[in-house]
Amino acid sequence: MMMNSTPDAAKLNWMTTRLDAALGWARKFSIFQYPFVTACCGMEYMATAASHYDMDRFGAGFPRFSPRQADVLFVVGTISHKIAPMLRRVYDQMADPKWVVAFGVCTCTGGFYDNYATVQGIDAIIPVDVYIPGCPPRPENVLDGLMKLQEKIAAGKSAADPSAGRPAEFQVPHRPEAHL
Ligand code: SF4
């Protein structure tokens, strides 16, 4: 009698689904963030990271200052057209999978710096996963954003994923000549 050695597809699917869930769970509690800090929001970023609010309990207490060792880019503060190419370069140096948090209204929309020198939202340069508004955002808002990011990480979703419907390369539409 012939033995059927074909693996049971349903069983394999179950195993890969469980493996993805386990990887997502592990990833969401081992966030290695790169803080790209340019302005006053940095004070609130430090307040959130300090012991009172304790980012460490979300597995995000260990910033890395090399983009090659980081998987979450925290963009904290106003982004001028002058510094925009550096932000893009840091993002490009991070390995996949990677995520981006826009910290404060300046990064989300330019905030009240509606002028020729300021990027009107960093999503013109890099894909953003979580927007945290506020000037500056309260630490509670930051932690709320961090928990939303954890949900995305656990689900294996990232704005960097081309299947998320965004172009792989981003251009700054406001003053492209400033990036030459
Ligand atoms: S959002 Fe407010 S606190 Fe944050 S960098 Fe902009 S001006 Fe400063």
Boltz pocket constraint, residues with backbone or C-beta under 6 A from the ligand:
constraints:
  - pocket:
      binder: B
      contacts: [[A, 39], [A, 40], [A, 41], [A, 42], [A, 76], [A, 77], [A, 78], [A, 103], [A, 104], [A, 105], [A, 106], [A, 107], [A, 111], [A, 134], [A, 135], [A, 136], [A, 137]]
      max_distance: 6.0
